[in-house]
């Protein structure tokens, strides 16, 4: 656990610019105020054994590294040797996953608000799955104003 906290602190020093959190958990950063960061992550040709147990461990670790709080995790396999879909409900929003083992493809949807870092979760997922190709799209959700 101590190693995890040190790893998170190191990443945050590198990645997170100064940001403030409002009472309702909106993020105030770089002259913008918004609900949270939504990351869409496509991983192709991954190293993954298509195991629910493995996927659960990976998701839980990525959530810890991001600083989010896991409330509930549900994963469902569609049949022997078929894909897994699931959702992690977070105090700060959610993370969902869909796997296509027959294509070596995994899709993640990571949405977090408040004092979290979904980028760290995404980086951990990339590091763990070792894809040959990755596509990451980042969206600021609920932008309500530009702070001057």
GUKOLMI-922406 format. One record per residue: x, y, z of N, C-alpha, C, O in turn. Coordinates in Angstrom, 1 decimal. Layout:
BEGIN
{pt {X,Y,Z},{X,Y,Z},{X,Y,Z},{X,Y,Z}}
...
***
This chain:
BEGIN
{pt {0.8,-1.2,0.0},{0.0,0.0,0.0},{0.9,1.3,0.0},{0.6,2.2,-0.7}}
{pt {1.9,1.2,0.8},{2.8,2.4,0.9},{3.4,2.7,-0.5},{3.5,3.8,-0.9}}
{pt {3.8,1.6,-1.2},{4.4,1.8,-2.6},{3.4,2.4,-3.5},{3.7,3.3,-4.3}}
{pt {2.1,2.0,-3.4},{1.0,2.6,-4.2},{0.9,4.1,-4.0},{0.7,4.8,-4.9}}
{pt {0.9,4.5,-2.7},{0.8,5.9,-2.4},{2.0,6.7,-2.9},{1.8,7.8,-3.4}}
{pt {3.2,6.1,-2.8},{4.4,6.8,-3.4},{4.2,6.9,-4.9},{4.6,8.0,-5.4}}
{pt {3.8,5.9,-5.6},{3.6,5.9,-7.0},{2.6,6.9,-7.4},{2.8,7.7,-8.4}}
{pt {1.5,7.0,-6.7},{0.5,8.0,-7.0},{1.0,9.4,-6.8},{0.8,10.3,-7.6}}
{pt {1.8,9.6,-5.7},{2.3,11.0,-5.5},{3.3,11.4,-6.6},{3.3,12.5,-7.0}}
{pt {4.1,10.5,-7.0},{5.1,10.7,-8.1},{4.4,11.1,-9.4},{4.7,12.1,-10.0}}
{pt {3.4,10.3,-9.7},{2.6,10.6,-10.9},{1.9,12.0,-10.8},{1.9,12.7,-11.8}}
{pt {1.3,12.3,-9.7},{0.6,13.5,-9.5},{1.5,14.7,-9.7},{1.1,15.7,-10.2}}
{pt {2.7,14.6,-9.2},{3.6,15.7,-9.3},{3.9,16.0,-10.8},{4.1,17.1,-11.2}}
{pt {4.0,14.9,-11.6},{4.3,15.1,-13.0},{3.1,15.5,-13.8},{3.3,16.3,-14.8}}
{pt {1.9,15.0,-13.5},{0.8,15.2,-14.4},{-0.2,16.3,-14.0},{-0.6,17.0,-14.9}}
{pt {-0.6,16.4,-12.8},{-1.7,17.3,-12.4},{-1.2,18.7,-12.3},{-0.3,19.0,-11.4}}
{pt {-1.7,19.6,-13.1},{-1.4,21.0,-12.8},{-2.2,21.4,-11.6},{-3.1,20.6,-11.1}}
{pt {-2.0,22.6,-11.1},{-2.7,23.0,-9.9},{-4.2,23.0,-10.2},{-4.7,23.6,-11.1}}
{pt {-4.9,22.3,-9.3},{-6.4,22.3,-9.4},{-7.0,22.4,-8.1},{-6.5,22.0,-7.1}}
{pt {-8.2,23.0,-8.1},{-9.0,23.2,-6.8},{-10.3,22.4,-7.0},{-10.7,22.2,-8.2}}
{pt {-10.8,22.0,-5.9},{-12.1,21.2,-6.0},{-13.2,22.0,-5.3},{-13.0,22.5,-4.1}}
{pt {-14.3,22.2,-5.9},{-15.4,22.9,-5.3},{-16.1,22.1,-4.3},{-15.9,20.9,-4.2}}
{pt {-17.0,22.6,-3.5},{-17.8,21.9,-2.5},{-18.6,20.8,-3.2},{-18.8,19.7,-2.5}}
{pt {-19.0,21.0,-4.4},{-19.8,19.9,-5.1},{-19.0,19.1,-6.0},{-19.5,18.4,-6.9}}
{pt {-17.7,19.1,-5.7},{-16.7,18.2,-6.4},{-16.4,18.5,-7.9},{-15.8,17.7,-8.6}}
{pt {-16.8,19.7,-8.3},{-16.4,20.2,-9.6},{-14.9,20.5,-9.5},{-14.4,20.9,-8.5}}
{pt {-14.2,20.4,-10.7},{-12.8,20.7,-10.7},{-12.6,22.1,-11.3},{-13.2,22.5,-12.3}}
{pt {-11.7,22.9,-10.6},{-11.4,24.2,-11.1},{-9.9,24.2,-11.4},{-9.1,24.1,-10.6}}
{pt {-9.6,24.3,-12.7},{-8.2,24.1,-13.2},{-8.0,24.8,-14.5},{-8.9,24.8,-15.4}}
{pt {-6.9,25.3,-14.7},{-6.5,26.0,-16.0},{-7.6,26.9,-16.5},{-8.0,26.9,-17.6}}
{pt {-8.1,27.7,-15.6},{-9.2,28.7,-15.9},{-10.5,28.1,-16.3},{-11.3,28.8,-17.0}}
{pt {-10.8,26.9,-16.0},{-12.0,26.3,-16.3},{-12.6,25.6,-15.1},{-11.9,25.2,-14.2}}
{pt {-14.0,25.5,-15.1},{-14.7,24.8,-14.0},{-15.5,23.7,-14.7},{-16.3,24.0,-15.6}}
{pt {-15.3,22.4,-14.3},{-16.0,21.3,-14.9},{-16.3,20.2,-14.0},{-15.6,20.1,-12.9}}
{pt {-17.2,19.3,-14.4},{-17.6,18.2,-13.5},{-16.6,17.2,-13.3},{-16.3,16.7,-12.2}}
{pt {-15.9,16.8,-14.4},{-14.9,15.8,-14.3},{-14.2,15.4,-15.6},{-14.6,16.0,-16.7}}
{pt {-13.3,14.6,-15.6},{-12.5,14.1,-16.8},{-13.1,12.8,-17.2},{-13.1,11.8,-16.4}}
{pt {-13.4,12.6,-18.4},{-13.9,11.4,-19.0},{-12.9,10.9,-20.0},{-12.6,11.6,-21.0}}
{pt {-12.3,9.7,-19.8},{-11.3,9.1,-20.7},{-11.9,7.9,-21.4},{-12.5,7.0,-20.7}}
{pt {-11.8,7.9,-22.7},{-12.2,6.7,-23.5},{-10.9,6.1,-23.9},{-10.0,6.7,-24.6}}
{pt {-10.7,4.8,-23.6},{-9.4,4.1,-23.8},{-9.6,2.8,-24.6},{-10.3,1.9,-24.1}}
{pt {-9.0,2.8,-25.8},{-9.1,1.6,-26.6},{-7.7,0.9,-26.6},{-6.7,1.6,-27.0}}
{pt {-7.7,-0.3,-26.3},{-6.4,-1.1,-26.3},{-6.5,-2.3,-27.2},{-7.4,-3.1,-27.1}}
{pt {-5.6,-2.4,-28.2},{-5.6,-3.4,-29.2},{-4.4,-4.3,-29.0},{-3.3,-3.9,-28.7}}
{pt {-4.6,-5.6,-29.3},{-3.6,-6.6,-29.2},{-2.9,-6.6,-27.9},{-1.7,-6.4,-27.7}}
{pt {-3.8,-6.9,-26.9},{-3.4,-6.8,-25.5},{-2.8,-8.2,-25.0},{-3.1,-9.2,-25.5}}
{pt {-2.1,-8.1,-23.8},{-1.7,-9.3,-23.1},{-2.7,-9.4,-22.0},{-2.6,-8.8,-20.9}}
{pt {-3.6,-10.4,-22.1},{-4.7,-10.6,-21.1},{-5.2,-12.0,-21.2},{-5.5,-12.5,-22.3}}
{pt {-5.4,-12.7,-20.1},{-5.8,-14.1,-20.1},{-7.3,-14.2,-20.1},{-7.8,-15.3,-20.0}}
{pt {-8.1,-13.1,-20.2},{-9.5,-13.1,-20.3},{-10.2,-13.7,-19.0},{-11.2,-14.4,-19.1}}
{pt {-9.5,-13.5,-17.9},{-10.0,-14.0,-16.6},{-10.7,-12.9,-15.8},{-10.2,-11.8,-15.7}}
{pt {-11.9,-13.2,-15.3},{-12.6,-12.2,-14.4},{-11.7,-11.8,-13.2},{-11.6,-10.7,-12.9}}
{pt {-11.1,-12.8,-12.6},{-10.2,-12.6,-11.5},{-9.1,-11.6,-11.8},{-8.8,-10.7,-11.0}}
{pt {-8.4,-11.8,-12.9},{-7.4,-10.9,-13.3},{-7.9,-9.5,-13.6},{-7.3,-8.5,-13.2}}
{pt {-9.0,-9.4,-14.4},{-9.6,-8.1,-14.7},{-10.0,-7.4,-13.5},{-9.7,-6.2,-13.4}}
{pt {-10.6,-8.1,-12.5},{-11.0,-7.4,-11.2},{-9.7,-6.8,-10.5},{-9.8,-5.7,-10.0}}
{pt {-8.7,-7.6,-10.5},{-7.4,-7.1,-9.8},{-6.9,-5.9,-10.5},{-6.5,-4.9,-9.9}}
{pt {-6.9,-5.9,-11.8},{-6.3,-4.8,-12.6},{-7.2,-3.5,-12.4},{-6.7,-2.4,-12.2}}
{pt {-8.5,-3.7,-12.5},{-9.4,-2.5,-12.3},{-9.3,-2.0,-10.9},{-9.1,-0.7,-10.7}}
{pt {-9.3,-2.8,-9.9},{-9.1,-2.3,-8.5},{-7.8,-1.6,-8.3},{-7.8,-0.5,-7.6}}
{pt {-6.7,-2.1,-8.9},{-5.4,-1.4,-8.7},{-5.5,0.0,-9.4},{-4.9,1.0,-8.9}}
{pt {-6.0,0.0,-10.6},{-6.1,1.3,-11.4},{-6.9,2.3,-10.6},{-6.6,3.5,-10.6}}
{pt {-8.0,1.9,-10.0},{-8.8,2.8,-9.2},{-8.0,3.3,-8.0},{-8.1,4.5,-7.7}}
{pt {-7.3,2.5,-7.3},{-6.5,2.9,-6.1},{-5.5,3.9,-6.6},{-5.3,5.0,-5.9}}
{pt {-4.8,3.7,-7.7},{-3.7,4.6,-8.1},{-4.3,5.9,-8.5},{-3.7,7.0,-8.3}}
{pt {-5.5,6.0,-9.0},{-6.2,7.2,-9.4},{-6.6,8.1,-8.2},{-6.9,9.3,-8.4}}
{pt {-6.7,7.4,-7.1},{-7.2,8.2,-5.9},{-8.7,8.1,-5.7},{-9.3,8.8,-4.9}}
{pt {-9.4,7.3,-6.5},{-10.9,7.2,-6.5},{-11.2,6.2,-5.4},{-10.4,5.4,-4.9}}
{pt {-12.5,6.2,-5.1},{-13.1,5.3,-4.1},{-14.1,4.3,-4.7},{-15.1,4.7,-5.2}}
{pt {-13.7,3.0,-4.7},{-14.6,2.0,-5.2},{-15.8,1.7,-4.3},{-15.6,1.4,-3.1}}
{pt {-17.0,1.8,-4.8},{-18.2,1.4,-4.1},{-18.7,0.0,-4.4},{-19.1,-0.7,-3.6}}
{pt {-18.6,-0.3,-5.7},{-19.1,-1.6,-6.2},{-18.5,-2.0,-7.5},{-18.3,-1.1,-8.4}}
{pt {-18.2,-3.2,-7.7},{-17.6,-3.7,-9.0},{-18.4,-4.9,-9.4},{-18.5,-5.9,-8.6}}
{pt {-18.9,-4.9,-10.6},{-19.6,-6.1,-11.2},{-19.0,-6.4,-12.5},{-19.0,-5.5,-13.4}}
{pt {-18.6,-7.6,-12.7},{-18.1,-8.1,-14.0},{-18.9,-9.3,-14.5},{-19.3,-10.1,-13.6}}
{pt {-19.2,-9.4,-15.8},{-20.1,-10.4,-16.3},{-19.4,-11.0,-17.6},{-19.0,-10.3,-18.5}}
{pt {-19.2,-12.4,-17.6},{-18.7,-13.0,-18.7},{-19.9,-13.5,-19.6},{-20.9,-14.0,-19.0}}
{pt {-19.8,-13.4,-20.9},{-20.9,-13.7,-21.8},{-20.9,-15.2,-22.1},{-21.9,-15.7,-22.7}}
{pt {-19.9,-15.9,-21.9},{-19.8,-17.4,-22.2},{-18.4,-17.8,-22.2},{-17.5,-17.0,-22.2}}
{pt {-18.2,-19.1,-22.2},{-16.8,-19.6,-22.2},{-16.1,-19.1,-23.4},{-16.5,-19.1,-24.6}}
{pt {-14.9,-18.5,-23.1},{-14.0,-18.0,-24.1},{-14.6,-16.7,-24.8},{-14.1,-16.2,-25.8}}
{pt {-15.6,-16.1,-24.2},{-16.2,-14.9,-24.7},{-15.8,-13.7,-23.9},{-15.2,-13.9,-22.8}}
{pt {-16.3,-12.6,-24.3},{-15.9,-11.3,-23.6},{-16.5,-11.1,-22.2},{-17.4,-11.8,-21.8}}
{pt {-15.9,-10.1,-21.6},{-16.3,-9.7,-20.2},{-16.7,-8.2,-20.3},{-16.1,-7.4,-20.9}}
{pt {-17.9,-7.9,-19.7},{-18.3,-6.5,-19.5},{-18.5,-6.2,-18.1},{-18.8,-7.1,-17.3}}
{pt {-18.2,-5.0,-17.7},{-18.4,-4.7,-16.3},{-18.4,-3.2,-16.0},{-18.0,-2.4,-16.8}}
{pt {-18.8,-2.9,-14.7},{-18.7,-1.5,-14.3},{-18.3,-1.5,-12.9},{-18.6,-2.3,-12.0}}
{pt {-17.5,-0.5,-12.6},{-17.0,-0.1,-11.2},{-17.7,1.2,-10.9},{-17.5,2.2,-11.5}}
{pt {-18.6,1.1,-9.9},{-19.2,2.4,-9.4},{-18.3,3.0,-8.4},{-17.9,2.3,-7.4}}
{pt {-18.0,4.2,-8.6},{-17.1,5.0,-7.8},{-17.8,6.1,-7.0},{-18.8,6.6,-7.5}}
{pt {-17.3,6.5,-5.9},{-17.9,7.6,-5.2},{-17.7,8.8,-6.1},{-18.5,9.8,-6.0}}
{pt {-16.7,8.8,-7.0},{-16.4,9.9,-7.8},{-16.9,9.7,-9.3},{-16.7,10.6,-10.1}}
{pt {-17.7,8.7,-9.6},{-18.3,8.4,-10.8},{-18.3,7.0,-11.2},{-18.8,6.1,-10.5}}
{pt {-17.5,6.6,-12.3},{-17.5,5.2,-12.7},{-16.4,4.8,-13.6},{-15.7,5.7,-14.2}}
{pt {-16.2,3.5,-13.8},{-15.3,3.0,-14.8},{-16.0,1.8,-15.4},{-16.5,0.9,-14.7}}
{pt {-16.0,1.7,-16.7},{-16.6,0.5,-17.3},{-15.6,-0.2,-18.3},{-14.6,0.5,-18.7}}
{pt {-15.8,-1.4,-18.5},{-14.9,-2.2,-19.4},{-15.7,-3.2,-20.3},{-16.7,-3.7,-19.8}}
{pt {-15.2,-3.4,-21.4},{-15.7,-4.4,-22.4},{-14.5,-5.1,-23.1},{-13.7,-4.4,-23.6}}
{pt {-14.5,-6.4,-23.1},{-13.4,-7.1,-23.7},{-13.9,-7.9,-24.9},{-15.0,-8.4,-24.9}}
{pt {-13.1,-8.0,-25.9},{-13.3,-8.9,-27.1},{-12.1,-9.7,-27.2},{-11.2,-9.4,-28.0}}
{pt {-12.0,-10.9,-26.5},{-10.8,-11.7,-26.6},{-10.5,-12.2,-28.0},{-9.3,-12.4,-28.3}}
{pt {-11.5,-12.4,-28.8},{-11.3,-12.9,-30.1},{-10.6,-11.9,-31.0},{-10.1,-12.3,-32.1}}
{pt {-10.6,-10.7,-30.6},{-9.9,-9.6,-31.3},{-8.7,-9.0,-30.6},{-8.0,-8.1,-31.1}}
{pt {-8.5,-9.5,-29.3},{-7.4,-8.9,-28.5},{-7.7,-7.4,-28.2},{-6.7,-6.6,-28.1}}
{pt {-9.0,-7.1,-28.0},{-9.4,-5.7,-27.8},{-10.0,-5.5,-26.5},{-10.9,-6.3,-26.0}}
{pt {-9.7,-4.4,-25.8},{-10.3,-4.0,-24.5},{-10.7,-2.6,-24.6},{-9.8,-1.7,-25.0}}
{pt {-11.9,-2.2,-24.2},{-12.3,-0.8,-24.2},{-12.7,-0.4,-22.8},{-13.4,-1.1,-22.1}}
{pt {-12.1,0.7,-22.3},{-12.4,1.3,-21.0},{-13.0,2.6,-21.1},{-12.7,3.4,-22.1}}
{pt {-13.9,2.9,-20.2},{-14.6,4.2,-20.1},{-14.3,4.6,-18.7},{-14.8,4.0,-17.7}}
{pt {-13.6,5.7,-18.5},{-13.2,6.2,-17.1},{-13.7,7.6,-16.9},{-13.2,8.5,-17.6}}
{pt {-14.6,7.8,-16.0},{-15.1,9.1,-15.7},{-15.0,9.4,-14.2},{-15.5,8.6,-13.4}}
{pt {-14.2,10.4,-13.8},{-14.0,10.8,-12.4},{-14.1,12.3,-12.2},{-13.7,13.1,-13.0}}
{pt {-14.7,12.6,-11.1},{-14.7,14.0,-10.7},{-13.9,14.2,-9.4},{-13.4,13.2,-8.9}}
{pt {-13.9,15.4,-8.9},{-13.2,15.6,-7.6},{-11.7,15.5,-7.6},{-11.1,15.6,-8.7}}
{pt {-11.2,15.2,-6.5},{-9.7,15.1,-6.3},{-9.2,13.7,-6.7},{-8.7,13.0,-5.8}}
{pt {-9.3,13.4,-8.0},{-8.9,12.1,-8.5},{-8.0,12.4,-9.7},{-7.9,13.5,-10.2}}
{pt {-7.4,11.3,-10.2},{-6.6,11.5,-11.5},{-6.9,10.3,-12.4},{-6.2,9.3,-12.3}}
{pt {-7.9,10.4,-13.2},{-8.2,9.3,-14.1},{-7.1,9.0,-15.1},{-7.0,7.8,-15.6}}
{pt {-6.2,9.9,-15.4},{-5.1,9.7,-16.3},{-4.2,8.7,-15.7},{-3.6,7.8,-16.4}}
{pt {-4.0,8.6,-14.4},{-3.2,7.6,-13.7},{-3.8,6.2,-13.9},{-3.1,5.3,-14.1}}
{pt {-5.1,6.1,-13.8},{-5.8,4.8,-14.1},{-5.5,4.4,-15.5},{-5.2,3.2,-15.7}}
{pt {-5.7,5.3,-16.4},{-5.4,4.9,-17.8},{-4.0,4.5,-18.1},{-3.8,3.5,-18.8}}
{pt {-3.0,5.2,-17.5},{-1.6,4.9,-17.7},{-1.4,3.5,-17.1},{-0.6,2.7,-17.7}}
{pt {-1.9,3.2,-15.9},{-1.8,1.9,-15.3},{-2.3,0.8,-16.2},{-1.7,-0.3,-16.4}}
{pt {-3.5,1.0,-16.8},{-4.1,0.0,-17.7},{-3.3,-0.2,-18.9},{-3.1,-1.4,-19.3}}
{pt {-2.7,0.8,-19.5},{-1.9,0.7,-20.7},{-0.6,-0.1,-20.3},{-0.2,-1.1,-21.0}}
{pt {0.0,0.2,-19.2},{1.2,-0.5,-18.7},{0.9,-2.0,-18.4},{1.8,-2.8,-18.7}}
{pt {-0.3,-2.3,-17.9},{-0.6,-3.6,-17.5},{-1.0,-4.5,-18.7},{-0.6,-5.6,-18.8}}
{pt {-1.8,-3.9,-19.6},{-2.3,-4.7,-20.8},{-1.3,-4.8,-21.9},{-1.4,-5.6,-22.8}}
{pt {-0.3,-3.9,-21.9},{0.8,-3.8,-22.9},{0.2,-3.9,-24.4},{0.6,-4.9,-25.1}}
{pt {-0.7,-3.0,-24.8},{-1.2,-3.1,-26.1},{-0.2,-2.7,-27.2},{0.7,-2.0,-26.9}}
{pt {-0.4,-3.3,-28.4},{0.4,-2.9,-29.5},{-0.1,-1.6,-30.1},{0.7,-0.8,-30.7}}
{pt {-1.4,-1.3,-29.8},{-2.0,0.0,-30.3},{-2.9,0.5,-29.2},{-3.6,-0.3,-28.6}}
{pt {-2.9,1.8,-28.9},{-3.8,2.4,-27.9},{-4.3,3.7,-28.5},{-3.6,4.4,-29.2}}
{pt {-5.5,4.0,-28.1},{-6.2,5.2,-28.5},{-6.8,5.8,-27.2},{-7.6,5.1,-26.6}}
{pt {-6.4,7.0,-26.8},{-7.0,7.6,-25.6},{-7.6,8.9,-26.0},{-7.0,9.8,-26.6}}
{pt {-8.9,9.1,-25.6},{-9.6,10.4,-25.8},{-10.0,10.9,-24.5},{-10.5,10.2,-23.7}}
{pt {-9.7,12.2,-24.3},{-10.0,12.8,-23.0},{-11.0,13.9,-23.2},{-10.9,14.8,-24.1}}
{pt {-12.1,13.9,-22.4},{-13.1,14.9,-22.5},{-13.4,15.5,-21.1},{-13.5,14.8,-20.1}}
{pt {-13.5,16.9,-21.1},{-13.9,17.5,-19.9},{-15.4,17.6,-19.9},{-16.0,18.2,-20.8}}
{pt {-16.0,16.9,-18.9},{-17.5,16.9,-18.8},{-18.0,18.0,-18.0},{-17.5,18.4,-17.0}}
{pt {-19.2,18.6,-18.4},{-19.9,19.5,-17.6},{-19.2,20.9,-17.4},{-19.2,21.5,-16.4}}
{pt {-18.4,21.3,-18.5},{-17.8,22.6,-18.4},{-18.9,23.7,-18.2},{-19.7,23.9,-19.1}}
{pt {-18.8,24.4,-17.1},{-19.9,25.4,-16.8},{-19.4,26.8,-17.0},{-20.2,27.7,-17.2}}
{pt {-18.1,27.1,-16.9},{-17.6,28.4,-17.1},{-16.1,28.5,-17.2},{-15.4,27.6,-16.7}}
{pt {-15.6,29.5,-17.8},{-14.2,29.8,-17.8},{-13.9,30.8,-16.7},{-14.5,31.9,-16.8}}
{pt {-13.1,30.5,-15.8},{-12.7,31.4,-14.7},{-11.7,32.4,-15.3},{-10.7,32.0,-15.8}}
{pt {-11.9,33.7,-15.1},{-11.0,34.7,-15.6},{-10.0,35.2,-14.6},{-9.2,36.0,-14.8}}
***
